[in-house]
Amino acid sequence: ADVGNLRIIRDSEPILNIEVDVFHVLRGADGRNIHLVTETWDFPLLDLPKGTKVLQTICWERRHRHMLYHSGQHLLSAVAGETFGWATLGWQLSDNDCYVNLNTPDISTQELKTLENKANEYIKDNLSVTTYLYNQGETDARLEKARTKGLP
């Protein structure tokens, strides 16, 4: 999840015009976003009523790093699949690393070098990334082709 800060603006209650640093975001079972913040307040939970103005600023450096890791994961997974037939079983993104689990018991030094070289070839080709936006429930042949096997 993105981190950054929130500035909560309540014109009717100026004392609550506050800025907080967000270190993690969760999605509640009811669909609400829960922002975990570093500040401590006199009240344990600030439940913002619908319509409260909030200015959100994300940490761009972290966001950009995660975008690079995520794109790299897709590239590595595609190369592993097309070159060796290895499917991606899962992947994990942390602040400074990205882990990819492939369905192979081990990877030889030569296979690893092949993955690296092929991925670097794609990067050097400077291929464009195409983005498609779909409405929920909309169908398209590209969506069917891109279905994952339980991956988020």
N, C-alpha and C positions, 0 to 999 in steps of 0.2 A: 504494500500500500504506500501511497505517497505520504510524505511527512512535510511539515512546514509550520505555518501558524495560521490561526484564525483570529480575526478581529470581530468581536461581537458588538453590534451597534444597536443600542436602544435609546432612541432620542428622548423617550418619555422618562427614562431612568438613567441619567448620565453616569451615575456611579457604576453602572454595569457596562460601560463602554470599555471593554478590556481586550487585551491581546494575549493569546496563549500559544505556547509551542506544542505542536502535535508530534508525538513520537510513534504512534501506531493507530491504525483505524481498523475497526471490526464492523461486521454487518450483523446486527441483531436478528433473532429469529423472526421478529415482526417486520424486518426489512429496513429498519432505521439504521443509520450509520452512527457508530459510537466512536468518538474521537478521544483517545487517551492522551492526556496532556501532562506536562512536567510541573506546571504550577500547582500549588496547593491553595485552596480557598477556604473561607470560613464555612462554606456549605459543601457537602459531599458530592452533589450532582447538580449540574446546571441543565435543567430540562428546558430547552428553548421552544417557545410556542411557534406554531406554524406562522410563517411570514416574518420572523425575526431576520433582520439583515445581518449577513455574515460575509466578510471579505476573506477569502481563502488565498493564501500564498503558498506555493509548493517549493520545496528545495529542488531547484532546477538541476543542480549538479547530480544529485542522487537520482532524479527522474531520468536524466539523460543516460547515466551509467546503466540503469536498469533497462532502458530501451535498447542499448547496445548489447547487453547480456542476453536479453530475450530474443533479439534478432539473430545473435550468434547461435543461440540454442536451436532456433528453427533451421539455420543453415547447417549446423553440425548434424542435426537429426536427419535432414534431407540427404546429405552426403552419405551418412552411415546407412540409410535405407537403400539408396540407389546403388551404392558401391558394394555393400556387403549383405544387404537384406536384413539388417538389424533394425528392429523397431525400437522406438523410444518408449520405455516403460514408465518413465516419470522424469521430472526434473525439479530442481529447487533453486530458488534465487535468494541469496542473502545480500547483505550490504556490500560485500567485496568479492563474492564468488558466485558462480553458477555451476551447478552439478547436473549432469545428464546421465541417466541410467539407461543403458542399452541392453537388449536381450542377447547378450553373448557372455559366456563364462569368463573369458579373458580376451585381452587385446594385445597382440604382439607389437613389438617396437615398429615393425614394418607397416602393420595395419594402421597404427597411430600416425606414422609419418605420411601414409597415403591419405588419411582423413585430413590431416593438417594441410597437405599440399593441394588437395582438391578444394577444400574450403577457401584457401588463399587464392586459388585460380578464380573462383566465383567472385571473391572480393575485388580482385584486380580487374575483372570484367566490368565492375561498377554497374551491375544490373539494377534496374529500377524496381521499386517495391510498389505494387498497385494495391490500393485500398478500396474496398467495396463496403457500402453501408446498407444494411438490410433492416426492415422492420420486423419485429417479433412475429413469428408465424409465417413469414414470407418464404417462398421456396424458390430455388434456383439450382441449376445443374452444378454450378461451382460449389454450392454449399454441400450437396450430396457427395461430391468428389472429395471434399476436404474434411468429411466427418472423421473425428478422432475416436480412438478406442478407449473411452473413459477418461481421457486427459481433459483437464479444464481448458 
